[in-house]
């Protein structure tokens, strides 16, 4: 465990039990979400490549327009 994470856990240990549980729930949910996104992204490389190729083809044909932001 890193020093920074140890520091965070030390500070979190001063919270009420309810606050500690809420923090733990949030951390666990974030970790699960991150794993889910990693899995989804890893499985979408072929589709992303296909979409990028389509976009480049449309751009070369003059079928795109610049975004005004």
N, CA, C and O atoms as a Tripos MOL2 file, in Angstrom:
@<TRIPOS>MOLECULE
protein
  276   275    69     0     0
PROTEIN
NO_CHARGES

@<TRIPOS>ATOM
      1 N           0.8510   -1.1760    0.0000 N.3       1 UNK1
      2 CA          0.0000    0.0000    0.0000 C.3       1 UNK1
      3 C           0.8970    1.2400    0.0000 C.2       1 UNK1
      4 O           1.9170    1.2840    0.6890 O.2       1 UNK1
      5 N           0.5090    2.2230   -0.7670 N.am      2 UNK2
      6 CA          1.3050    3.4450   -0.8350 C.3       2 UNK2
      7 C           1.1060    4.2970    0.4140 C.2       2 UNK2
      8 O           0.1270    4.1480    1.1440 O.2       2 UNK2
      9 N           2.0610    5.1880    0.6340 N.am      3 UNK3
     10 CA          1.9830    6.0940    1.7770 C.3       3 UNK3
     11 C           0.7500    6.9750    1.6760 C.2       3 UNK3
     12 O           0.0810    7.2420    2.6740 O.2       3 UNK3
     13 N           0.4610    7.4150    0.4870 N.am      4 UNK4
     14 CA         -0.7010    8.3080    0.2860 C.3       4 UNK4
     15 C          -2.0090    7.5950    0.6240 C.2       4 UNK4
     16 O          -2.8940    8.1700    1.2570 O.2       4 UNK4
     17 N          -2.1220    6.3300    0.1940 N.am      5 UNK5
     18 CA         -3.3420    5.5770    0.4850 C.3       5 UNK5
     19 C          -3.4400    5.2910    1.9810 C.2       5 UNK5
     20 O          -4.5280    5.3450    2.5550 O.2       5 UNK5
     21 N          -2.3200    4.9890    2.6060 N.am      6 UNK6
     22 CA         -2.3200    4.7920    4.0610 C.3       6 UNK6
     23 C          -2.7990    6.0550    4.7690 C.2       6 UNK6
     24 O          -3.5630    5.9830    5.7310 O.2       6 UNK6
     25 N          -2.3450    7.2130    4.2880 N.am      7 UNK7
     26 CA         -2.7650    8.4970    4.8700 C.3       7 UNK7
     27 C          -4.2760    8.6760    4.7360 C.2       7 UNK7
     28 O          -4.9490    9.1040    5.6740 O.2       7 UNK7
     29 N          -4.7930    8.3450    3.5650 N.am      8 UNK8
     30 CA         -6.2370    8.4830    3.3420 C.3       8 UNK8
     31 C          -7.0160    7.5700    4.2770 C.2       8 UNK8
     32 O          -8.0260    7.9820    4.8480 O.2       8 UNK8
     33 N          -6.5540    6.3280    4.4380 N.am      9 UNK9
     34 CA         -7.2460    5.4030    5.3310 C.3       9 UNK9
     35 C          -7.1380    5.8440    6.7930 C.2       9 UNK9
     36 O          -8.0820    5.6770    7.5650 O.2       9 UNK9
     37 N          -6.0040    6.3970    7.1650 N.am     10 UNK10
     38 CA         -5.8440    6.8990    8.5360 C.3      10 UNK10
     39 C          -6.8390    8.0110    8.8000 C.2      10 UNK10
     40 O          -7.4910    8.0310    9.8440 O.2      10 UNK10
     41 N          -6.9590    8.9320    7.8640 N.am     11 UNK11
     42 CA         -7.9260   10.0230    8.0360 C.3      11 UNK11
     43 C          -9.3570    9.5010    8.0250 C.2      11 UNK11
     44 O         -10.2040    9.9760    8.7820 O.2      11 UNK11
     45 N          -9.6190    8.5320    7.1710 N.am     12 UNK12
     46 CA        -10.9710    7.9700    7.0920 C.3      12 UNK12
     47 C         -11.3340    7.2470    8.3810 C.2      12 UNK12
     48 O         -12.5110    7.1620    8.7310 O.2      12 UNK12
     49 N         -10.3450    6.7300    9.0860 N.am     13 UNK13
     50 CA        -10.6330    6.0120   10.3380 C.3      13 UNK13
     51 C         -11.1800    6.9390   11.4160 C.2      13 UNK13
     52 O         -11.7180    6.4680   12.4180 O.2      13 UNK13
     53 N         -11.0520    8.2430   11.2250 N.am     14 UNK14
     54 CA        -11.6030    9.2170   12.1770 C.3      14 UNK14
     55 C         -13.0710    9.5370   11.9110 C.2      14 UNK14
     56 O         -13.7080   10.2330   12.7010 O.2      14 UNK14
     57 N         -13.6040    9.0370   10.8120 N.am     15 UNK15
     58 CA        -15.0100    9.2670   10.4870 C.3      15 UNK15
     59 C         -15.8940    8.3720   11.3510 C.2      15 UNK15
     60 O         -15.4260    7.4050   11.9520 O.2      15 UNK15
     61 N         -17.1600    8.7100   11.4000 N.am     16 UNK16
     62 CA        -18.1140    7.8500   12.1100 C.3      16 UNK16
     63 C         -18.2290    6.5230   11.3640 C.2      16 UNK16
     64 O         -17.8980    6.4540   10.1800 O.2      16 UNK16
     65 N         -18.6910    5.4770   12.0300 N.am     17 UNK17
     66 CA        -18.8640    4.1940   11.3370 C.3      17 UNK17
     67 C         -19.7600    4.3140   10.0920 C.2      17 UNK17
     68 O         -19.5000    3.6790    9.0700 O.2      17 UNK17
     69 N         -20.8020    5.1250   10.1890 N.am     18 UNK18
     70 CA        -21.6990    5.3070    9.0380 C.3      18 UNK18
     71 C         -20.9600    5.9870    7.8850 C.2      18 UNK18
     72 O         -21.1160    5.5970    6.7280 O.2      18 UNK18
     73 N         -20.1620    7.0000    8.2010 N.am     19 UNK19
     74 CA        -19.4020    7.6910    7.1580 C.3      19 UNK19
     75 C         -18.3450    6.7750    6.5590 C.2      19 UNK19
     76 O         -18.0940    6.8170    5.3550 O.2      19 UNK19
     77 N         -17.7240    5.9480    7.3970 N.am     20 UNK20
     78 CA        -16.7320    4.9940    6.8930 C.3      20 UNK20
     79 C         -17.3840    4.0070    5.9300 C.2      20 UNK20
     80 O         -16.8300    3.7060    4.8730 O.2      20 UNK20
     81 N         -18.5620    3.5040    6.3000 N.am     21 UNK21
     82 CA        -19.2720    2.5690    5.4150 C.3      21 UNK21
     83 C         -19.6660    3.2420    4.1030 C.2      21 UNK21
     84 O         -19.5630    2.6370    3.0360 O.2      21 UNK21
     85 N         -20.1160    4.4870    4.1820 N.am     22 UNK22
     86 CA        -20.4910    5.2200    2.9650 C.3      22 UNK22
     87 C         -19.2680    5.4150    2.0640 C.2      22 UNK22
     88 O         -19.3520    5.2570    0.8460 O.2      22 UNK22
     89 N         -18.1370    5.7590    2.6720 N.am     23 UNK23
     90 CA        -16.9040    5.9280    1.9000 C.3      23 UNK23
     91 C         -16.4760    4.6110    1.2730 C.2      23 UNK23
     92 O         -16.0880    4.5670    0.1060 O.2      23 UNK23
     93 N         -16.5500    3.5270    2.0610 N.am     24 UNK24
     94 CA        -16.1890    2.2070    1.5410 C.3      24 UNK24
     95 C         -17.0990    1.8130    0.3770 C.2      24 UNK24
     96 O         -16.6240    1.2960   -0.6340 O.2      24 UNK24
     97 N         -18.3890    2.0520    0.5120 N.am     25 UNK25
     98 CA        -19.3320    1.7450   -0.5790 C.3      25 UNK25
     99 C         -18.9770    2.5200   -1.8370 C.2      25 UNK25
    100 O         -18.9990    1.9730   -2.9400 O.2      25 UNK25
    101 N         -18.6510    3.7950   -1.6680 N.am     26 UNK26
    102 CA        -18.3100    4.6350   -2.8140 C.3      26 UNK26
    103 C         -17.0330    4.1370   -3.4910 C.2      26 UNK26
    104 O         -16.9790    4.0240   -4.7150 O.2      26 UNK26
    105 N         -16.0070    3.8410   -2.6930 N.am     27 UNK27
    106 CA        -14.7360    3.3580   -3.2580 C.3      27 UNK27
    107 C         -14.9520    2.0530   -4.0080 C.2      27 UNK27
    108 O         -14.4730    1.8960   -5.1310 O.2      27 UNK27
    109 N         -15.6670    1.1190   -3.3980 N.am     28 UNK28
    110 CA        -15.9120   -0.1740   -4.0540 C.3      28 UNK28
    111 C         -16.7020   -0.0090   -5.3510 C.2      28 UNK28
    112 O         -16.4130   -0.6730   -6.3460 O.2      28 UNK28
    113 N         -17.6890    0.8690   -5.3380 N.am     29 UNK29
    114 CA        -18.4780    1.1150   -6.5510 C.3      29 UNK29
    115 C         -17.6000    1.7190   -7.6440 C.2      29 UNK29
    116 O         -17.7230    1.3450   -8.8100 O.2      29 UNK29
    117 N         -16.7150    2.6470   -7.2810 N.am     30 UNK30
    118 CA        -15.8160    3.2590   -8.2630 C.3      30 UNK30
    119 C         -14.8690    2.2250   -8.8610 C.2      30 UNK30
    120 O         -14.6330    2.2260  -10.0690 O.2      30 UNK30
    121 N         -14.3310    1.3480   -8.0300 N.am     31 UNK31
    122 CA        -13.4220    0.3140   -8.5210 C.3      31 UNK31
    123 C         -14.1370   -0.6480   -9.4660 C.2      31 UNK31
    124 O         -13.5870   -1.0340  -10.4970 O.2      31 UNK31
    125 N         -15.3640   -1.0360   -9.1130 N.am     32 UNK32
    126 CA        -16.1400   -1.9210   -9.9970 C.3      32 UNK32
    127 C         -16.4520   -1.2200  -11.3160 C.2      32 UNK32
    128 O         -16.3740   -1.8310  -12.3820 O.2      32 UNK32
    129 N         -16.8040    0.0510  -11.2410 N.am     33 UNK33
    130 CA        -17.1200    0.8210  -12.4430 C.3      33 UNK33
    131 C         -15.8960    0.9240  -13.3540 C.2      33 UNK33
    132 O         -16.0080    0.7780  -14.5710 O.2      33 UNK33
    133 N         -14.7470    1.1730  -12.7670 N.am     34 UNK34
    134 CA        -13.5150    1.2960  -13.5450 C.3      34 UNK34
    135 C         -13.2020   -0.0160  -14.2590 C.2      34 UNK34
    136 O         -12.8330   -0.0130  -15.4330 O.2      34 UNK34
    137 N         -13.3480   -1.1340  -13.5560 N.am     35 UNK35
    138 CA        -13.1090   -2.4470  -14.1690 C.3      35 UNK35
    139 C         -14.0840   -2.6840  -15.3180 C.2      35 UNK35
    140 O         -13.7100   -3.2050  -16.3690 O.2      35 UNK35
    141 N         -15.3470   -2.2900  -15.1010 N.am     36 UNK36
    142 CA        -16.3670   -2.4760  -16.1430 C.3      36 UNK36
    143 C         -16.0070   -1.6780  -17.3930 C.2      36 UNK36
    144 O         -16.0810   -2.2000  -18.5050 O.2      36 UNK36
    145 N         -15.6140   -0.3980  -17.2120 N.am     37 UNK37
    146 CA        -15.2560    0.4360  -18.3540 C.3      37 UNK37
    147 C         -14.0210   -0.1030  -19.0670 C.2      37 UNK37
    148 O         -13.9610   -0.0920  -20.2960 O.2      37 UNK37
    149 N         -13.0310   -0.5750  -18.3010 N.am     38 UNK38
    150 CA        -11.8370   -1.1570  -18.9110 C.3      38 UNK38
    151 C         -12.2030   -2.3450  -19.7860 C.2      38 UNK38
    152 O         -11.7000   -2.4920  -20.9000 O.2      38 UNK38
    153 N         -13.0880   -3.1940  -19.2640 N.am     39 UNK39
    154 CA        -13.5160   -4.3790  -20.0140 C.3      39 UNK39
    155 C         -14.2760   -3.9770  -21.2750 C.2      39 UNK39
    156 O         -14.0220   -4.5160  -22.3530 O.2      39 UNK39
    157 N         -15.2040   -3.0370  -21.1440 N.am     40 UNK40
    158 CA        -15.9870   -2.5850  -22.2990 C.3      40 UNK40
    159 C         -15.0950   -1.9330  -23.3510 C.2      40 UNK40
    160 O         -15.2500   -2.1830  -24.5460 O.2      40 UNK40
    161 N         -14.1680   -1.1020  -22.9050 N.am     41 UNK41
    162 CA        -13.2890   -0.4180  -23.8400 C.3      41 UNK41
    163 C         -12.3750   -1.4130  -24.5530 C.2      41 UNK41
    164 O         -12.1660   -1.3100  -25.7610 O.2      41 UNK41
    165 N         -11.8410   -2.3580  -23.8180 N.am     42 UNK42
    166 CA        -10.9620   -3.3620  -24.4210 C.3      42 UNK42
    167 C         -11.6990   -4.1770  -25.4780 C.2      42 UNK42
    168 O         -11.1080   -4.5830  -26.4790 O.2      42 UNK42
    169 N         -12.9760   -4.4130  -25.2580 N.am     43 UNK43
    170 CA        -13.7590   -5.1990  -26.2020 C.3      43 UNK43
    171 C         -14.3120   -4.3940  -27.3630 C.2      43 UNK43
    172 O         -14.9830   -4.9510  -28.2320 O.2      43 UNK43
    173 N         -14.0480   -3.1040  -27.3970 N.am     44 UNK44
    174 CA        -14.6360   -2.2700  -28.4420 C.3      44 UNK44
    175 C         -13.6080   -1.7370  -29.4390 C.2      44 UNK44
    176 O         -13.9460   -0.9000  -30.2770 O.2      44 UNK44
    177 N         -12.3850   -2.1960  -29.3660 N.am     45 UNK45
    178 CA        -11.3440   -1.6600  -30.2320 C.3      45 UNK45
    179 C         -11.6590   -1.8410  -31.7190 C.2      45 UNK45
    180 O         -11.4120   -0.9400  -32.5220 O.2      45 UNK45
    181 N         -12.1970   -2.9870  -32.0800 N.am     46 UNK46
    182 CA        -12.5290   -3.2300  -33.4850 C.3      46 UNK46
    183 C         -13.5980   -2.2490  -33.9700 C.2      46 UNK46
    184 O         -13.4820   -1.6880  -35.0600 O.2      46 UNK46
    185 N         -14.6210   -2.0460  -33.1710 N.am     47 UNK47
    186 CA        -15.7030   -1.1290  -33.5450 C.3      47 UNK47
    187 C         -15.1950    0.3150  -33.5990 C.2      47 UNK47
    188 O         -15.5630    1.0670  -34.5020 O.2      47 UNK47
    189 N         -14.3550    0.7050  -32.6390 N.am     48 UNK48
    190 CA        -13.8010    2.0590  -32.6490 C.3      48 UNK48
    191 C         -12.9500    2.2900  -33.8880 C.2      48 UNK48
    192 O         -12.9930    3.3690  -34.4790 O.2      48 UNK48
    193 N         -12.1890    1.2980  -34.2790 N.am     49 UNK49
    194 CA        -11.3610    1.3990  -35.4810 C.3      49 UNK49
    195 C         -12.2420    1.5530  -36.7230 C.2      49 UNK49
    196 O         -11.9450    2.3440  -37.6190 O.2      49 UNK49
    197 N         -13.3130    0.7930  -36.7560 N.am     50 UNK50
    198 CA        -14.2580    0.8740  -37.8720 C.3      50 UNK50
    199 C         -14.8920    2.2630  -37.9510 C.2      50 UNK50
    200 O         -14.9950    2.8420  -39.0320 O.2      50 UNK50
    201 N         -15.3130    2.7900  -36.8100 N.am     51 UNK51
    202 CA        -15.9320    4.1170  -36.7820 C.3      51 UNK51
    203 C         -14.9280    5.2070  -37.1830 C.2      51 UNK51
    204 O         -15.2860    6.1560  -37.8810 O.2      51 UNK51
    205 N         -13.6800    5.0690  -36.7420 N.am     52 UNK52
    206 CA        -12.6490    6.0380  -37.1180 C.3      52 UNK52
    207 C         -12.4100    6.0120  -38.6180 C.2      52 UNK52
    208 O         -12.2570    7.0590  -39.2460 O.2      52 UNK52
    209 N         -12.3790    4.8310  -39.1840 N.am     53 UNK53
    210 CA        -12.1830    4.6980  -40.6320 C.3      53 UNK53
    211 C         -13.3340    5.3470  -41.3930 C.2      53 UNK53
    212 O         -13.1200    6.0470  -42.3830 O.2      53 UNK53
    213 N         -14.5560    5.1080  -40.9210 N.am     54 UNK54
    214 CA        -15.7300    5.7370  -41.5420 C.3      54 UNK54
    215 C         -15.6440    7.2540  -41.4760 C.2      54 UNK54
    216 O         -15.9240    7.9410  -42.4580 O.2      54 UNK54
    217 N         -15.2580    7.7730  -40.3180 N.am     55 UNK55
    218 CA        -15.1620    9.2230  -40.1310 C.3      55 UNK55
    219 C         -14.1200    9.8200  -41.0670 C.2      55 UNK55
    220 O         -14.3520   10.8700  -41.6660 O.2      55 UNK55
    221 N         -12.9770    9.1590  -41.1960 N.am     56 UNK56
    222 CA        -11.9350    9.6610  -42.0970 C.3      56 UNK56
    223 C         -12.4000    9.6420  -43.5460 C.2      56 UNK56
    224 O         -12.1320   10.5800  -44.2970 O.2      56 UNK56
    225 N         -13.0870    8.5920  -43.9410 N.am     57 UNK57
    226 CA        -13.6170    8.5080  -45.3090 C.3      57 UNK57
    227 C         -14.6000    9.6410  -45.5730 C.2      57 UNK57
    228 O         -14.5360   10.2860  -46.6190 O.2      57 UNK57
    229 N         -15.5120    9.8880  -44.6280 N.am     58 UNK58
    230 CA        -16.4770   10.9750  -44.7800 C.3      58 UNK58
    231 C         -15.7760   12.3240  -44.8360 C.2      58 UNK58
    232 O         -16.1670   13.1990  -45.6080 O.2      58 UNK58
    233 N         -14.7440   12.4920  -44.0200 N.am     59 UNK59
    234 CA        -13.9990   13.7540  -44.0240 C.3      59 UNK59
    235 C         -13.3100   13.9750  -45.3720 C.2      59 UNK59
    236 O         -13.3540   15.0750  -45.9230 O.2      59 UNK59
    237 N         -12.6850   12.9410  -45.8910 N.am     60 UNK60
    238 CA        -11.9950   13.0540  -47.1830 C.3      60 UNK60
    239 C         -12.9610   13.3510  -48.3290 C.2      60 UNK60
    240 O         -12.5810   13.9780  -49.3180 O.2      60 UNK60
    241 N         -14.2170   12.8970  -48.1960 N.am     61 UNK61
    242 CA        -15.2270   13.1560  -49.2130 C.3      61 UNK61
    243 C         -15.8860   14.5190  -49.0180 C.2      61 UNK61
    244 O         -16.7700   14.8920  -49.7890 O.2      61 UNK61
    245 N         -15.4690   15.2590  -48.0030 N.am     62 UNK62
    246 CA        -16.0550   16.5770  -47.7540 C.3      62 UNK62
    247 C         -17.4250   16.5080  -47.1060 C.2      62 UNK62
    248 O         -18.2030   17.4580  -47.2030 O.2      62 UNK62
    249 N         -17.7280   15.4110  -46.4550 N.am     63 UNK63
    250 CA        -19.0440   15.2280  -45.8600 C.3      63 UNK63
    251 C         -19.0680   15.6000  -44.3660 C.2      63 UNK63
    252 O         -20.0080   15.2570  -43.6480 O.2      63 UNK63
    253 N         -18.0400   16.2930  -43.9210 N.am     64 UNK64
    254 CA        -17.9980   16.7120  -42.5150 C.3      64 UNK64
    255 C         -17.9190   18.2250  -42.4530 C.2      64 UNK64
    256 O         -17.6390   18.8910  -43.4490 O.2      64 UNK64
    257 N         -18.1670   18.7480  -41.2830 N.am     65 UNK65
    258 CA        -18.0340   20.1880  -41.1030 C.3      65 UNK65
    259 C         -17.3520   20.4680  -39.7680 C.2      65 UNK65
    260 O         -17.4560   19.6810  -38.8270 O.2      65 UNK65
    261 N         -16.6630   21.5860  -39.7010 N.am     66 UNK66
    262 CA        -15.9440   21.9640  -38.4930 C.3      66 UNK66
    263 C         -16.9280   22.3250  -37.4000 C.2      66 UNK66
    264 O         -17.9380   22.9850  -37.6470 O.2      66 UNK66
    265 N         -16.6190   21.8800  -36.1730 N.am     67 UNK67
    266 CA        -17.4550   22.2460  -35.0200 C.3      67 UNK67
    267 C         -17.0880   23.6260  -34.5530 C.2      67 UNK67
    268 O         -15.9060   23.9570  -34.4510 O.2      67 UNK67
    269 N         -18.0740   24.4300  -34.2690 N.am     68 UNK68
    270 CA        -17.8670   25.7740  -33.7380 C.3      68 UNK68
    271 C         -18.0610   25.7010  -32.2260 C.2      68 UNK68
    272 O         -19.1890   25.6070  -31.7420 O.2      68 UNK68
    273 N         -16.9600   25.7460  -31.4870 N.am     69 UNK69
    274 CA        -17.0590   25.6550  -30.0230 C.3      69 UNK69
    275 C         -16.6540   26.9150  -29.3510 C.2      69 UNK69
    276 O         -16.6830   26.9970  -28.1230 O.2      69 UNK69
@<TRIPOS>BOND
     1     1     2 1
     2     2     3 1
     3     3     4 2
     4     3     5 am
     5     5     6 1
     6     6     7 1
     7     7     8 2
     8     7     9 am
     9     9    10 1
    10    10    11 1
    11    11    12 2
    12    11    13 am
    13    13    14 1
    14    14    15 1
    15    15    16 2
    16    15    17 am
    17    17    18 1
    18    18    19 1
    19    19    20 2
    20    19    21 am
    21    21    22 1
    22    22    23 1
    23    23    24 2
    24    23    25 am
    25    25    26 1
    26    26    27 1
    27    27    28 2
    28    27    29 am
    29    29    30 1
    30    30    31 1
    31    31    32 2
    32    31    33 am
    33    33    34 1
    34    34    35 1
    35    35    36 2
    36    35    37 am
    37    37    38 1
    38    38    39 1
    39    39    40 2
    40    39    41 am
    41    41    42 1
    42    42    43 1
    43    43    44 2
    44    43    45 am
    45    45    46 1
    46    46    47 1
    47    47    48 2
    48    47    49 am
    49    49    50 1
    50    50    51 1
    51    51    52 2
    52    51    53 am
    53    53    54 1
    54    54    55 1
    55    55    56 2
    56    55    57 am
    57    57    58 1
    58    58    59 1
    59    59    60 2
    60    59    61 am
    61    61    62 1
    62    62    63 1
    63    63    64 2
    64    63    65 am
    65    65    66 1
    66    66    67 1
    67    67    68 2
    68    67    69 am
    69    69    70 1
    70    70    71 1
    71    71    72 2
    72    71    73 am
    73    73    74 1
    74    74    75 1
    75    75    76 2
    76    75    77 am
    77    77    78 1
    78    78    79 1
    79    79    80 2
    80    79    81 am
    81    81    82 1
    82    82    83 1
    83    83    84 2
    84    83    85 am
    85    85    86 1
    86    86    87 1
    87    87    88 2
    88    87    89 am
    89    89    90 1
    90    90    91 1
    91    91    92 2
    92    91    93 am
    93    93    94 1
    94    94    95 1
    95    95    96 2
    96    95    97 am
    97    97    98 1
    98    98    99 1
    99    99   100 2
   100    99   101 am
   101   101   102 1
   102   102   103 1
   103   103   104 2
   104   103   105 am
   105   105   106 1
   106   106   107 1
   107   107   108 2
   108   107   109 am
   109   109   110 1
   110   110   111 1
   111   111   112 2
   112   111   113 am
   113   113   114 1
   114   114   115 1
   115   115   116 2
   116   115   117 am
   117   117   118 1
   118   118   119 1
   119   119   120 2
   120   119   121 am
   121   121   122 1
   122   122   123 1
   123   123   124 2
   124   123   125 am
   125   125   126 1
   126   126   127 1
   127   127   128 2
   128   127   129 am
   129   129   130 1
   130   130   131 1
   131   131   132 2
   132   131   133 am
   133   133   134 1
   134   134   135 1
   135   135   136 2
   136   135   137 am
   137   137   138 1
   138   138   139 1
   139   139   140 2
   140   139   141 am
   141   141   142 1
   142   142   143 1
   143   143   144 2
   144   143   145 am
   145   145   146 1
   146   146   147 1
   147   147   148 2
   148   147   149 am
   149   149   150 1
   150   150   151 1
   151   151   152 2
   152   151   153 am
   153   153   154 1
   154   154   155 1
   155   155   156 2
   156   155   157 am
   157   157   158 1
   158   158   159 1
   159   159   160 2
   160   159   161 am
   161   161   162 1
   162   162   163 1
   163   163   164 2
   164   163   165 am
   165   165   166 1
   166   166   167 1
   167   167   168 2
   168   167   169 am
   169   169   170 1
   170   170   171 1
   171   171   172 2
   172   171   173 am
   173   173   174 1
   174   174   175 1
   175   175   176 2
   176   175   177 am
   177   177   178 1
   178   178   179 1
   179   179   180 2
   180   179   181 am
   181   181   182 1
   182   182   183 1
   183   183   184 2
   184   183   185 am
   185   185   186 1
   186   186   187 1
   187   187   188 2
   188   187   189 am
   189   189   190 1
   190   190   191 1
   191   191   192 2
   192   191   193 am
   193   193   194 1
   194   194   195 1
   195   195   196 2
   196   195   197 am
   197   197   198 1
   198   198   199 1
   199   199   200 2
   200   199   201 am
   201   201   202 1
   202   202   203 1
   203   203   204 2
   204   203   205 am
   205   205   206 1
   206   206   207 1
   207   207   208 2
   208   207   209 am
   209   209   210 1
   210   210   211 1
   211   211   212 2
   212   211   213 am
   213   213   214 1
   214   214   215 1
   215   215   216 2
   216   215   217 am
   217   217   218 1
   218   218   219 1
   219   219   220 2
   220   219   221 am
   221   221   222 1
   222   222   223 1
   223   223   224 2
   224   223   225 am
   225   225   226 1
   226   226   227 1
   227   227   228 2
   228   227   229 am
   229   229   230 1
   230   230   231 1
   231   231   232 2
   232   231   233 am
   233   233   234 1
   234   234   235 1
   235   235   236 2
   236   235   237 am
   237   237   238 1
   238   238   239 1
   239   239   240 2
   240   239   241 am
   241   241   242 1
   242   242   243 1
   243   243   244 2
   244   243   245 am
   245   245   246 1
   246   246   247 1
   247   247   248 2
   248   247   249 am
   249   249   250 1
   250   250   251 1
   251   251   252 2
   252   251   253 am
   253   253   254 1
   254   254   255 1
   255   255   256 2
   256   255   257 am
   257   257   258 1
   258   258   259 1
   259   259   260 2
   260   259   261 am
   261   261   262 1
   262   262   263 1
   263   263   264 2
   264   263   265 am
   265   265   266 1
   266   266   267 1
   267   267   268 2
   268   267   269 am
   269   269   270 1
   270   270   271 1
   271   271   272 2
   272   271   273 am
   273   273   274 1
   274   274   275 1
   275   275   276 2
@<TRIPOS>SUBSTRUCTURE
     1 UNK1         2 RESIDUE 1 A UNK
     2 UNK2         6 RESIDUE 1 A UNK
     3 UNK3        10 RESIDUE 1 A UNK
     4 UNK4        14 RESIDUE 1 A UNK
     5 UNK5        18 RESIDUE 1 A UNK
     6 UNK6        22 RESIDUE 1 A UNK
     7 UNK7        26 RESIDUE 1 A UNK
     8 UNK8        30 RESIDUE 1 A UNK
     9 UNK9        34 RESIDUE 1 A UNK
    10 UNK10       38 RESIDUE 1 A UNK
    11 UNK11       42 RESIDUE 1 A UNK
    12 UNK12       46 RESIDUE 1 A UNK
    13 UNK13       50 RESIDUE 1 A UNK
    14 UNK14       54 RESIDUE 1 A UNK
    15 UNK15       58 RESIDUE 1 A UNK
    16 UNK16       62 RESIDUE 1 A UNK
    17 UNK17       66 RESIDUE 1 A UNK
    18 UNK18       70 RESIDUE 1 A UNK
    19 UNK19       74 RESIDUE 1 A UNK
    20 UNK20       78 RESIDUE 1 A UNK
    21 UNK21       82 RESIDUE 1 A UNK
    22 UNK22       86 RESIDUE 1 A UNK
    23 UNK23       90 RESIDUE 1 A UNK
    24 UNK24       94 RESIDUE 1 A UNK
    25 UNK25       98 RESIDUE 1 A UNK
    26 UNK26      102 RESIDUE 1 A UNK
    27 UNK27      106 RESIDUE 1 A UNK
    28 UNK28      110 RESIDUE 1 A UNK
    29 UNK29      114 RESIDUE 1 A UNK
    30 UNK30      118 RESIDUE 1 A UNK
    31 UNK31      122 RESIDUE 1 A UNK
    32 UNK32      126 RESIDUE 1 A UNK
    33 UNK33      130 RESIDUE 1 A UNK
    34 UNK34      134 RESIDUE 1 A UNK
    35 UNK35      138 RESIDUE 1 A UNK
    36 UNK36      142 RESIDUE 1 A UNK
    37 UNK37      146 RESIDUE 1 A UNK
    38 UNK38      150 RESIDUE 1 A UNK
    39 UNK39      154 RESIDUE 1 A UNK
    40 UNK40      158 RESIDUE 1 A UNK
    41 UNK41      162 RESIDUE 1 A UNK
    42 UNK42      166 RESIDUE 1 A UNK
    43 UNK43      170 RESIDUE 1 A UNK
    44 UNK44      174 RESIDUE 1 A UNK
    45 UNK45      178 RESIDUE 1 A UNK
    46 UNK46      182 RESIDUE 1 A UNK
    47 UNK47      186 RESIDUE 1 A UNK
    48 UNK48      190 RESIDUE 1 A UNK
    49 UNK49      194 RESIDUE 1 A UNK
    50 UNK50      198 RESIDUE 1 A UNK
    51 UNK51      202 RESIDUE 1 A UNK
    52 UNK52      206 RESIDUE 1 A UNK
    53 UNK53      210 RESIDUE 1 A UNK
    54 UNK54      214 RESIDUE 1 A UNK
    55 UNK55      218 RESIDUE 1 A UNK
    56 UNK56      222 RESIDUE 1 A UNK
    57 UNK57      226 RESIDUE 1 A UNK
    58 UNK58      230 RESIDUE 1 A UNK
    59 UNK59      234 RESIDUE 1 A UNK
    60 UNK60      238 RESIDUE 1 A UNK
    61 UNK61      242 RESIDUE 1 A UNK
    62 UNK62      246 RESIDUE 1 A UNK
    63 UNK63      250 RESIDUE 1 A UNK
    64 UNK64      254 RESIDUE 1 A UNK
    65 UNK65      258 RESIDUE 1 A UNK
    66 UNK66      262 RESIDUE 1 A UNK
    67 UNK67      266 RESIDUE 1 A UNK
    68 UNK68      270 RESIDUE 1 A UNK
    69 UNK69      274 RESIDUE 1 A UNK
